[in-house]
């Protein structure tokens, strides 16, 4: 099943989230690690605190495993909406670029 996801970021954990996404921690997670990394690479910041993306999940509870193992550590107020197709309706800046800027810039302010 395909979902459109909207979540609020936890700004205090963005460096840790980016580290987990880039050092292989998340990617090595079975069965969904690579899907999580891919989703975050495509996710967009729609405002200073909100990230949105599309993701496929076969769980009875949307993103159950992904939330338990990754997302709930770094994001909150996660909302999932079942959709039939990916649309070009999310507008914003790259979430990946945002996390990378936070990671490499010790003076980055929110």
C-alpha positions in Angstrom: 0.0 0.0 0.0 1.2 3.5 -0.8 1.0 6.3 1.7 1.6 10.0 1.8 3.4 10.9 5.0 3.6 14.2 6.9 5.7 14.5 10.0 7.2 17.2 12.2 10.9 17.1 12.7 12.7 17.0 16.0 15.4 19.6 15.4 17.5 18.3 18.2 18.0 14.9 16.6 18.7 15.9 12.9 22.4 15.3 13.2 21.9 11.9 14.7 19.2 11.1 12.1 21.5 12.1 9.2 24.3 10.0 10.7 22.1 6.9 11.0 21.0 7.4 7.4 24.5 7.8 6.0 26.6 5.4 8.1 24.7 2.3 7.1 22.8 1.9 10.4 19.4 2.4 8.8 20.3 0.9 5.4 21.3 -2.4 7.0 18.0 -2.7 8.9 15.9 -5.6 7.6 13.5 -5.6 5.9 12.9 -1.9 5.3 16.2 0.0 5.8 17.0 0.8 2.2 13.4 1.9 1.7 13.7 4.3 4.6 16.9 5.8 3.3 15.4 6.2 -0.2 12.3 7.8 1.2 14.3 10.3 3.2 16.4 11.2 0.1 13.2 12.1 -1.7 11.4 13.7 1.2 10.7 17.5 1.1 10.5 20.1 3.8 7.3 21.9 3.3 8.0 24.4 6.1 10.6 24.8 8.8 9.2 22.0 10.9 7.4 19.7 8.5 8.6 17.0 6.1 6.5 15.1 3.6 7.1 12.0 1.4 5.5 9.0 -0.2 6.3 5.5 1.0 5.1 2.0 0.3 4.3 -0.2 3.3 2.6 -3.6 3.5 2.0 -3.5 7.3 -1.6 -3.6 8.6 -0.7 -0.5 10.6 1.0 2.0 8.3 4.8 2.2 8.8 4.6 0.2 12.0 8.1 -1.3 11.8 9.6 1.9 10.3 8.2 4.0 13.1 9.2 1.6 15.9 12.8 1.3 14.6 13.6 4.7 13.1 11.0 7.4 12.5 9.7 7.8 16.1 13.2 8.5 17.2 13.6 11.6 15.0 10.1 12.6 14.0 6.8 13.3 15.7 3.1 14.0 14.8 3.4 11.5 12.0 0.3 11.4 9.8 -0.2 8.7 7.1 -2.8 9.0 4.3 -3.4 6.0 2.0 -3.1 7.1 -1.7 -3.4 5.3 -5.0 -0.4 6.9 -6.7 2.5 9.2 -6.1 1.7 12.7 -7.3 3.8 15.8 -7.8 1.9 17.7 -5.1 4.6 18.0 -2.4 6.4 21.3 -2.8 9.4 22.3 -0.7 13.2 21.9 -0.3 15.1 18.7 0.0 15.0 17.2 3.5 18.2 15.4 2.8 20.0 18.7 1.9 18.6 20.2 5.1 19.9 17.4 7.3 23.3 17.5 5.5 23.5 21.3 6.1 22.7 20.8 9.8 25.2 18.0 10.1 28.2 19.8 8.5 27.4 23.3 9.9 28.0 23.5 13.7 26.7 27.1 13.6 23.4 26.2 11.8 20.5 27.8 13.6 16.9 26.9 13.3 
